């Protein structure tokens, strides 16, 4: 089925209902939730920034950049460097990083443990599924296509579809509106603190994975899992 913002998939299973009769949806972040690709993003960003004379290490990436989309990563860095923020240069930097990322993913694709099985189970239960991510659409398509998970998602909100990245709630609000399901019928699954903040601002309950932060830093979440192994959508903190 085709994937696009605000387009529903014609071959989706029948929508699920809670005991109160409410339609249900799961809104997945992408990096660190479906695909375990933060190392590839980190390496691609470090290498790309080095071509501009900026040194970033892994610790700095996870401290300062996690949750940013690519545009904000480069805007933030160029401002730190005292460079004029030129959109053409930012677009060029995004393209350079995207090429490095794609090569790394094609060489070694690793999904978050249990994510594929969890997504299939959610679809089998009739839940509507969406991806809401600061990743580029072509990066999302590459991973979902390679992993065979494309067909399970009704909506994708990628970096190109929003004007503000997380912690702004714009992406989650857009996905919820596209699915036509109220906030009480939705659950967000995230791994970053900006993502948790975005879910909260959108009025949606949020389960967190510890793929990017230790559990002790995720006390604001409704539920915390290490990953999806042995988990089922029925365990999510659905509204009564």
Residue, then its C-alpha position, 0 to 999 in steps of 0.5 A: x500500500x502507498x504511504x503518504x502523509x494524510x493518506x489512509x491505506x486501502x488495504x489496512x485491517x478493520x480498525x480496532x475498538x477499545x471497550x468504550x468503542x473508541x478507535x485506536x492508533x499507535x504513533x511510532x517514532x522511527x529512529x531508536x523505536x523501529x530501527x536501531x540506527x542512532x549509531x549510523x545517524x551519529x556517525x553520518x552527522x559527525x563525518x558531515x560536520x567534519x567537512x565544515x570544520x566542526x568537531x562533534x563526538x558521540x557524547x555531544x551527539x547524544x547530549x545535544x542533538x538527539x531528537x533534532x531533525x537534520x535541518x535543526x542539527x545543521x542550523x544549530x551547529x552553524x549558529x554555534x560556529x557563528x556562520x550565516x544560516x543559509x538555507x542552500x548550505x543547510x540543504x547541501x549538508x542534509x544531502x551529504x549526511x543522507x548519502x552517508x546514512x543510506x550507505x551505512x543502512x544498506x551495509x547494516x540494517x538493525x531493527x529495534x529488537x521485537x519491533x517487527x513482531x510488535x508492528x505486525x501484532x498491532x496491525x493484526x489487532x486492527x490498530x491504525x499505525x503511523x510513523x512520526x519522525x524527524x527523519x527524511x521520508x526517503x530514509x523512512x521508506x528505505x528502512x520500511x521497504x528493506x524490512x518489509x514493514x511498509x504495508x502496515x502503516x497508514x500515515x507517515x509524517x516525515x521531516x519534510x511534512x512539518x515546519x517545526x521538529x520535536x519537541x513541537x507537537x506538530x507532527x503528532x497532531x498531524x498524524x492524529x488528524x490524518x488518522x481521524x482518531x482522537x488523542x484519547x485513542x492514541x498512544x505514542x511510542x518514543x525513545x527521546x526526551x524531545x519526543x516525549x515532550x512532543x507527545x505530552x504537548x499533543x495530549x497523547x499518552x506516551x510509552x518510552x523505550x530505553x534505546x537512547x536514554x536510561x529508564x531513570x531519565x524517563x519518569x515522565x512516560x506512562x510506560x517504559x520498556x527496554x525494547x519490544x521483545x515479548x511485548x504486545x500492544x495490549x500492554x500499552x497504557x490505553x485510556x480506559 
